[in-house]
Amino acid sequence: MLHKIEGLDHTLVGVADLEQARVQYERLGFTITPRGSHIGWGTANYCIMFDEDYIELLGIVAPSKESNGLDAQLEDRGEGMLGLAFASSDPEETVRSMKLAGLEPTGPHDLKRKLELPEGDVIPEFKLIRFPTQGLSKRGLFICHHLTPEMIREPEWLEHANGSQYIQSVVVLVEDPASLIPHYTQLCGSLNVTTTDATITVSVGRLNLIFVKEQDLDLLFPGLFISDELPELPHILSMSIAVESLSDTADYLKKKDVAVQDISSGRALRIQPKDACGVLLEFVEA
């Protein structure tokens, strides 16, 4: 892809109670990593690791310290998806290439966090690239490069009782999907941006980032009903996880008494936002 962007790095879910979120996602069948904390900030996380991407559950553990806007986000919009990060294989080249394309990146910025392992803390290191984006909140999309990837993926962290393999899609509600075509073509290349009358889809590695109007949601989610009122747009609504066997996933969730909606004659399993920290979560077969 353009700008040394290789695919999805991770998605971020803002949660009101980090320990409760860990329990909630463990009940859904995910293996949770040891806790991490952001050095100098009041935020911490638990991660759900896959081979190439992961989900970050992000919460505030020290309210008196800087939360990078998470406190305001939770106050204004409640729990749910905060954004996502694309992966770069060469952050310096990514910045250079994006500048030439007029995308106005800043960085790469250095970031470290503490990972609390049983045998002692380790310090994973990253480089982040930020840039003005469209169709998402101000910090809803950035680019990440891992300097110490071996620290964040232990083999046992990659095995999930629900059979999850990777993040297949993220759906964002926007007012005008068509207006986003020039920006994402510039960022990801024309071959990776496809359109229909109702949506635009940006393909980034195995991820499909889908932008859609709220009134067209039924095209993507037949029979969708959400009890809670949706926040103002743009709003990251959902995340679909590819699993090894949808029937095995269904059996696991049934054993855990998780409320599940079976969609389109067994083509997907849907979890309501109230049961997944504000995320409309779907499991689909890989």
C-alpha positions in Angstrom: 0.0 0.0 0.0 0.9 3.7 -0.1 3.1 5.3 2.5 4.4 2.0 3.9 1.0 1.3 5.5 0.8 -2.5 5.9 -2.6 -3.0 7.4 -4.5 -2.6 10.7 -2.4 -2.3 13.9 -5.2 -2.1 16.5 -8.5 -0.7 17.4 -9.2 1.3 20.6 -12.2 0.9 22.9 -12.8 3.4 25.6 -14.2 1.9 28.8 -15.5 3.4 32.0 -14.2 0.7 34.3 -11.1 -1.1 33.0 -11.4 -4.1 35.3 -15.0 -4.6 34.6 -14.2 -4.4 30.8 -11.6 -7.1 31.3 -14.2 -9.4 32.9 -16.8 -8.6 30.2 -14.5 -9.4 27.3 -13.2 -12.5 29.0 -16.8 -13.7 29.3 -17.1 -13.2 25.5 -14.2 -15.7 25.1 -11.2 -13.4 24.6 -7.8 -14.0 26.1 -6.7 -10.8 27.8 -3.1 -9.8 28.2 -1.6 -8.5 31.4 -2.4 -4.9 32.2 -0.4 -2.1 30.6 -0.1 1.5 31.7 1.0 4.6 29.9 4.0 6.2 31.5 3.3 9.6 33.0 -0.4 9.4 32.2 -3.5 8.2 34.2 -4.6 5.6 31.6 -4.0 1.9 31.4 -5.1 -0.9 29.1 -5.8 -4.5 28.5 -5.2 -5.9 25.0 -6.7 -8.7 23.0 -4.0 -9.9 20.7 -4.3 -11.6 17.3 -1.5 -12.6 14.9 -1.3 -9.2 13.1 -3.7 -6.8 14.9 -5.3 -6.4 18.3 -8.0 -4.7 20.3 -7.0 -2.2 23.1 -9.4 -1.7 26.0 -8.4 1.7 27.4 -9.5 3.1 30.7 -8.6 5.7 33.4 -6.9 4.4 36.5 -5.5 7.6 38.0 -8.1 10.4 37.4 -5.8 13.1 38.7 -3.3 12.5 35.8 -3.5 13.3 32.1 -5.9 11.0 30.2 -5.3 12.3 26.6 -8.9 13.3 26.4 -10.4 10.0 27.4 -12.2 11.5 30.4 -14.0 14.0 28.1 -14.8 11.3 25.6 -16.4 9.1 28.1 -18.3 12.0 29.6 -19.6 13.2 26.3 -20.1 10.0 24.4 -20.0 7.1 26.8 -18.1 3.8 26.3 -17.3 2.6 22.8 -14.8 2.7 20.0 -12.4 5.6 20.1 -10.5 5.0 16.9 -8.0 2.7 15.1 -4.4 2.7 14.2 -2.9 1.6 10.9 0.5 -0.2 10.9 3.6 1.2 9.2 6.7 -0.9 8.4 8.9 2.2 8.2 7.7 5.2 10.1 10.2 7.7 8.8 9.4 6.7 5.2 5.7 6.9 6.0 6.1 10.5 7.2 8.2 11.5 4.2 5.7 9.9 1.8 2.7 11.4 3.5 4.2 14.9 3.4 4.8 14.6 -0.3 1.1 13.6 -0.7 0.0 16.7 1.3 -1.4 14.7 4.2 0.4 16.8 6.9 1.7 14.1 9.2 3.5 14.9 12.5 6.1 12.6 14.1 7.1 9.9 14.4 6.5 10.5 18.1 8.1 8.2 20.6 5.8 6.3 23.1 6.4 3.8 25.8 4.1 1.9 28.1 4.7 -0.4 31.0 3.4 -4.0 30.6 2.9 -5.7 34.0 4.1 -9.3 33.5 4.2 -11.8 36.4 8.0 -12.1 36.2 8.4 -8.3 36.2 7.5 -5.2 34.2 8.7 -4.7 30.6 8.6 -1.5 28.5 7.2 -1.9 25.0 8.2 1.0 22.7 6.3 2.5 19.7 6.4 5.3 17.2 3.2 7.1 16.4 2.3 9.3 13.4 -0.7 11.6 13.6 -2.3 13.5 10.8 -5.5 15.3 10.0 -8.1 12.7 9.0 -11.7 12.8 7.8 -14.7 10.8 8.7 -13.5 10.1 12.2 -12.9 12.2 15.4 -9.8 14.3 15.7 -7.7 11.5 17.1 -9.7 8.7 15.6 -7.0 7.5 13.2 -3.3 7.4 13.5 -0.3 5.2 12.4 1.7 3.0 14.6 5.1 1.2 14.4 6.2 -1.3 17.1 9.9 -1.1 18.0 9.6 -4.1 20.4 6.9 -6.3 18.8 8.2 -9.5 20.6 7.1 -8.0 24.0 3.4 -7.7 23.2 2.7 -11.1 21.7 3.1 -14.2 23.8 1.9 -17.4 22.1 -0.7 -18.1 24.8 -2.2 -14.6 24.3 -3.1 -15.4 20.7 -5.4 -18.3 21.6 -9.1 -17.3 22.2 -11.8 -19.6 23.5 -14.3 -18.0 21.1 -12.0 -18.9 18.1 -11.3 -15.3 17.1 -8.6 -14.8 14.5 -8.4 -11.1 13.4 -10.4 -7.9 13.0 -12.3 -8.1 9.7 -14.2 -4.8 9.6 -15.0 -1.6 11.3 -18.1 0.4 10.5 -18.3 4.2 10.9 -21.5 6.3 10.7 -20.9 9.6 8.8 -23.1 12.2 7.2 -21.6 11.9 3.7 -19.5 8.9 2.8 -18.8 10.1 -0.8 -17.1 13.2 0.5 -14.4 11.0 2.0 -13.3 9.4 -1.2 -10.5 11.9 -2.1 -8.9 11.7 1.4 -8.8 7.9 1.6 -7.7 7.6 -2.0 -4.8 9.8 -1.1 -4.0 7.9 2.1 -4.5 4.3 0.9 -4.6 4.3 -2.9 -7.5 4.2 -5.4 -7.3 0.4 -5.7 -8.1 0.2 -2.0 -11.2 2.4 -2.0 -14.4 1.0 -3.3 -17.8 2.6 -3.4 -21.5 1.8 -3.6 -24.5 4.1 -3.6 -24.5 3.9 0.2 -21.0 3.2 1.4 -17.3 3.6 0.8 -15.0 0.8 1.9 -11.3 1.3 2.5 -9.3 -1.9 2.4 -6.2 -1.9 4.7 -4.6 -5.3 4.7 -7.3 -7.7 6.0 -9.4 -4.9 7.4 -12.4 -3.3 5.7 -13.0 0.2 7.1 -16.6 1.0 6.0 -18.3 4.5 6.1 -22.1 4.6 5.8 -25.0 6.9 6.5 -27.1 6.1 9.5 -30.3 5.7 7.3 -28.5 3.1 5.2 -27.3 0.9 8.2 -29.9 -1.8 7.4 -27.9 -2.6 4.2 -25.0 -3.7 6.4 -26.9 -4.9 9.5 -30.2 -6.5 8.5 -32.6 -6.4 11.4 -30.4 -4.2 13.5 -31.9 -2.9 16.7 -29.9 -0.9 19.3 -31.7 0.1 22.5 -29.3 3.0 23.3 -29.4 6.3 21.5 -26.4 6.8 19.2 -23.9 9.6 19.7 -23.5 12.5 17.2 -21.6 11.7 14.0 -19.1 10.6 13.1 -19.5 7.6 15.3 -17.6 4.3 15.1 -20.4 1.8 15.5 -19.2 -1.7 15.1 -16.3 -4.1 14.9 -16.5 -7.5 13.2 -14.2 -10.3 14.3 -13.3 -13.2 12.0 -13.5 -16.6 13.8 -12.3 -20.1 12.9 -15.8 -21.7 13.2 -19.0 -19.7 13.7 -20.8 -22.7 15.1 -18.1 -23.3 17.7 -18.2 -19.6 18.6 -22.0 -19.8 19.0 -21.6 -22.9 21.2 -19.1 -21.2 23.5 -21.3 -18.0 23.9 -24.3 -20.2 24.7 -22.4 -21.9 27.4 -21.5 -18.5 28.9 -25.2 -17.3 28.7 -24.2 -14.4 26.4 -27.1 -12.9 24.6 -26.5 -13.3 20.9 -28.5 -12.5 17.8 -28.0 -15.0 15.0 -27.9 -13.0 11.7 -28.7 -14.0 8.2 -29.1 -17.7 8.8 -25.9 -18.3 10.6 -23.7 -15.9 8.7 -22.9 -13.7 11.7 -23.4 -13.6 15.5 -24.2 -10.1 17.0 -23.5 -8.8 20.5 -25.3 -5.7 21.6 -23.2 -2.6 22.6 -24.4 -2.9 26.2 -22.7 -6.3 26.5 -19.4 -5.2 24.8 -18.5 -1.8 26.4 -20.4 0.2 23.9 -19.3 -1.7 20.8 -21.7 -3.4 18.4 -19.6 -6.6 18.1 -20.1 -9.2 15.4 -18.4 -12.6 14.9 -18.2 -13.7 11.3 -16.5 -16.8 9.8 -13.0 -16.2 8.4 
